Each structure stands twice: as C-alpha cells, then as structure tokens.
Amino acid sequence: MHVDFVATWALAGLMAGGLARALVKLGGYGLRTDLILGLAGSLVGAVIFHVLAMSPETGWLAMAIVAFLGAASMILGQRWWYRHV
C-alpha cells in the first residue's frame, strides 16, 4: 500500500467515524473514542479491501462505503461490549 492510499483511508475513517457516531447514538465513551474506533475500523476495511484484490482506483464511493461500514461495525461492537461488560 502507498502512503497516499493509507492517508486517504485515515481521512475517510475519521469522517466515517464522525458520521457513524451521529447515526449510532447509544452509549459510548465520546467523540474522541468514536473517531479512533472509526479510524481503526476504516483501516481494517482497507486491509479487507486490499485482500479482496480491489484496487484504490475502484473509486471514492466504494472507499467511503467500506470505511463507513468498518467504522460503524467497530462503534457498534464497542457499544455492544459497553452494555454487556
């Protein structure tokens, strides 16, 4: 992966973390934690994107969707863990 690809995913992850926080409002530890979880989720999504042999040229929309799904899944996982522990 190239540095610009990772930087783009990081930016998309932060934006997706903020958007996912706005849509998933149950519990949590605050905006900072949601942004960090969104960043981590989008980077996991980037790795999955890369493993599935999809190139960065697939498009911004596909990258944004994968980043959002990764961020939302991390935030939902954290919310589930928060309620059950």
C-alpha positions as CSV (number, residue, x, y, z in Angstrom):
1,M,0.0,0.0,0.0
2,H,1.2,3.5,-0.8
3,V,1.4,6.3,1.8
4,D,-1.3,8.4,0.0
5,F,-3.6,5.4,0.0
6,V,-3.2,5.0,3.8
7,A,-3.6,8.7,4.3
8,T,-6.8,8.7,2.3
9,W,-8.2,5.8,4.2
10,A,-7.3,7.6,7.5
11,L,-9.2,10.7,6.5
12,A,-12.1,8.6,5.3
13,G,-12.0,6.7,8.6
14,L,-12.2,9.9,10.6
15,M,-15.1,11.2,8.6
16,A,-16.8,7.8,8.7
17,G,-16.3,7.7,12.5
18,G,-18.0,11.0,12.9
19,L,-20.9,10.0,10.6
20,A,-21.2,6.6,12.3
21,R,-21.3,8.3,15.7
22,A,-24.1,10.6,14.5
23,L,-26.1,7.5,13.4
24,V,-25.3,5.2,16.3
25,K,-26.0,7.2,19.4
26,L,-26.5,4.5,22.1
27,G,-23.9,4.8,24.9
28,G,-20.2,5.0,24.2
29,Y,-17.2,6.9,25.5
30,G,-17.4,10.1,23.5
31,L,-16.4,11.7,20.2
32,R,-12.7,11.0,20.5
33,T,-13.2,7.3,21.1
34,D,-15.7,7.1,18.3
35,L,-13.2,8.8,15.9
36,I,-10.4,6.4,17.0
37,L,-12.8,3.4,16.5
38,G,-13.8,4.8,13.1
39,L,-10.2,5.2,12.1
40,A,-9.4,1.6,13.2
41,G,-12.5,0.3,11.5
42,S,-11.7,2.0,8.3
43,L,-8.1,0.7,8.3
44,V,-9.4,-2.8,8.9
45,G,-11.8,-2.2,6.0
46,A,-8.8,-1.1,3.9
47,V,-7.0,-4.3,4.6
48,I,-10.0,-6.3,3.7
49,F,-10.4,-4.1,0.6
50,H,-6.8,-4.9,-0.3
51,V,-7.0,-8.6,0.4
52,L,-10.1,-8.9,-1.9
53,A,-7.8,-7.5,-4.6
54,M,-9.8,-4.4,-5.1
55,S,-7.6,-1.5,-6.2
56,P,-7.7,2.1,-5.0
57,E,-8.9,3.0,-8.4
58,T,-12.2,1.3,-7.6
59,G,-13.5,4.8,-6.7
60,W,-14.2,7.1,-3.8
61,L,-17.7,5.9,-3.3
62,A,-16.6,2.3,-2.7
63,M,-13.8,3.5,-0.4
64,A,-16.3,5.7,1.5
65,I,-18.8,2.8,1.9
66,V,-16.1,0.4,3.1
67,A,-14.7,3.0,5.5
68,F,-18.2,3.7,6.9
69,L,-19.1,0.1,7.3
70,G,-15.8,-0.6,9.1
71,A,-16.3,2.4,11.4
72,A,-19.9,1.6,12.1
73,S,-19.1,-2.0,12.9
74,M,-16.3,-1.0,15.3
75,I,-18.6,1.5,17.0
76,L,-21.5,-1.0,17.2
77,G,-19.1,-3.6,18.6
78,Q,-17.9,-1.1,21.2
79,R,-21.4,-0.2,22.2
80,W,-22.3,-3.9,22.5
81,W,-19.3,-4.6,24.7
82,Y,-20.1,-1.5,26.8
83,R,-23.6,-2.8,27.6
84,H,-22.5,-6.4,28.2
85,V,-19.5,-6.0,30.4
